[in-house]
Amino acid sequence: MLTNDNISDIFKLTASLMDLHGENPFKAKSYSSVVYQIDKSEVNLSEKPKNELISLGISDGMASKVIEIVQTGTFAELQQLLDKTPKGVLEMLSVKGLGGKKVKTLWDELKKYRAIKASLEGINSVSAGLVLAVAFFLFDTISLNYLNGFVMLGTFIALMSEKISPTIIIIIGLSLGYFI
């Protein structure tokens, strides 16, 4: 069962993410306002139906979101914001004193530096470069045939794809290397 603190934390995160992504500031403020209402409430909101939430001063829209949070642990708008937020940026939001606006400023400033921007984009290009370097190194010790070339090219293409985890690709490659 969710407590008021749990529900409040979910709305705080939503407000911070809205600030971070430059969403409508009035909408972000409405999430902050409902946090205040939840924090001052002495009744457990997770046990209340929508009409009682409204009678406690929570708007109809926010009451619907509270019900959704109680039922699923989250709500659609928060999930959309989480999906477009890098993990490292989410971790920055957990630092005490850093809200969405400050993290957005930091994030925007960090993206100006080429090396940091490249590292924020992920390790796929680094992994692919390492595979290519290892491939050239291995060409000295193995014969060049279609199977070896196909495996190296396939690994390179798979690593460049962001849909497959580099760890999975490496495990598959090691397994294929052992059995082939």
C-alpha positions in Angstrom: 0.0 0.0 0.0 1.3 3.4 -0.9 1.6 6.1 1.7 1.0 9.8 1.2 4.8 10.2 1.1 5.1 7.8 -1.7 2.4 9.5 -3.7 4.0 12.9 -2.9 7.4 11.8 -4.1 5.9 10.6 -7.4 4.4 14.1 -8.0 7.6 15.8 -6.9 9.5 13.8 -9.5 7.0 14.6 -12.1 7.3 18.4 -11.4 11.1 18.2 -11.5 11.1 16.3 -14.8 8.6 18.8 -16.3 11.0 21.6 -15.3 13.9 19.7 -16.6 12.3 19.1 -20.0 10.9 22.7 -20.3 7.3 21.6 -20.1 4.5 24.1 -19.3 5.6 25.8 -16.0 2.0 26.2 -14.9 1.4 22.5 -15.2 4.7 21.8 -13.3 3.5 24.2 -10.6 0.2 22.3 -10.3 2.1 19.1 -9.5 4.0 21.0 -6.9 0.8 22.4 -5.4 -0.7 18.9 -5.1 2.5 17.8 -3.3 1.8 20.5 -0.7 -1.9 19.3 -0.4 -0.8 15.7 0.0 1.9 16.5 2.5 -0.6 18.4 4.8 -3.2 15.7 4.5 -3.7 13.6 7.6 -5.7 10.9 5.9 -4.2 8.1 3.8 -5.1 9.1 0.2 -4.5 5.6 -1.2 -7.6 4.4 0.7 -9.9 7.2 -0.7 -12.1 7.1 -3.8 -11.9 9.9 -6.3 -14.8 11.9 -5.0 -13.3 12.0 -1.5 -9.9 13.2 -2.9 -11.7 16.0 -4.6 -13.5 17.0 -1.4 -10.0 17.2 0.3 -9.2 20.0 -2.2 -7.4 17.9 -4.9 -8.4 18.8 -8.4 -10.3 16.3 -10.5 -7.4 15.7 -12.8 -4.9 15.2 -10.0 -7.4 12.9 -8.1 -7.5 10.7 -11.2 -3.7 10.6 -11.2 -3.6 9.7 -7.5 -6.0 6.8 -8.2 -3.8 5.7 -11.2 -0.7 5.8 -8.9 -2.4 3.8 -6.2 -3.4 1.2 -8.8 -0.2 1.0 -10.9 2.5 2.7 -8.9 2.9 5.4 -11.6 0.9 7.3 -14.3 1.2 7.7 -18.0 2.6 11.3 -18.1 5.4 10.4 -15.6 6.3 7.4 -17.7 6.6 9.5 -20.8 8.9 11.9 -19.0 11.0 9.1 -17.5 11.4 7.5 -21.0 13.0 10.6 -22.4 15.3 11.3 -19.4 18.8 9.8 -19.4 19.6 7.8 -16.3 22.5 10.0 -15.3 20.2 13.0 -15.3 17.7 11.2 -13.1 20.5 10.5 -10.6 21.3 14.1 -10.6 17.8 14.9 -9.5 18.3 12.8 -6.4 21.0 15.1 -5.1 19.6 17.2 -2.3 19.2 20.8 -3.3 19.1 20.1 -7.1 15.6 20.4 -8.6 14.6 20.2 -12.2 15.5 23.7 -13.2 19.1 23.5 -11.7 19.6 20.0 -13.3 18.4 21.4 -16.6 20.9 24.2 -16.4 23.7 21.7 -15.6 22.6 19.3 -18.2 22.5 22.0 -20.9 26.0 23.3 -19.9 27.5 19.8 -19.9 26.1 19.1 -23.4 28.1 22.1 -24.7 31.4 20.2 -24.1 32.1 17.8 -26.9 33.6 15.0 -24.8 30.8 15.1 -22.3 28.1 15.2 -25.0 29.7 12.2 -26.7 29.7 10.3 -23.4 26.1 11.2 -22.7 25.2 9.6 -26.0 26.2 6.2 -24.7 29.0 3.7 -25.1 27.9 2.1 -28.4 30.4 4.0 -30.5 33.2 3.2 -28.1 32.2 -0.5 -28.1 32.1 -0.5 -31.9 35.5 1.1 -32.1 37.0 -1.4 -29.7 35.6 -4.3 -31.7 37.1 -2.8 -34.9 40.5 -2.3 -33.2 40.4 -5.9 -32.0 39.4 -7.1 -35.4 42.4 -5.5 -37.0 44.6 -7.0 -34.3 43.1 -10.4 -34.8 43.6 -10.2 -38.6 47.3 -10.8 -37.9 46.7 -14.2 -36.2 43.7 -15.7 -38.1 43.0 -16.4 -41.7 40.6 -14.1 -43.5 37.6 -16.0 -44.6 34.0 -15.2 -45.1 32.9 -16.6 -41.7 35.3 -14.5 -39.7 34.6 -11.4 -41.8 30.8 -11.9 -41.4 31.1 -12.4 -37.6 33.1 -9.2 -37.2 30.9 -7.1 -39.5 27.8 -8.5 -37.8 29.2 -7.6 -34.4 30.1 -4.1 -35.5 26.6 -3.5 -36.9 24.9 -4.9 -33.8 27.0 -2.7 -31.5 26.1 0.4 -33.6 22.5 -0.4 -33.0 21.1 1.1 -29.8 18.5 -1.6 -29.5 20.8 -4.4 -28.4 22.8 -4.2 -25.2 26.6 -4.4 -25.8 26.8 -6.9 -23.0 24.5 -9.3 -24.8 26.4 -8.9 -28.0 29.7 -9.6 -26.3 28.3 -12.7 -24.6 26.8 -14.0 -27.9 30.1 -13.3 -29.7 32.1 -15.2 -27.0 29.7 -18.1 -27.2 29.9 -18.2 -31.0 33.7 -18.0 -30.8 33.8 -21.0 -28.5 31.4 -23.1 -30.6 32.6 -22.2 -34.1 
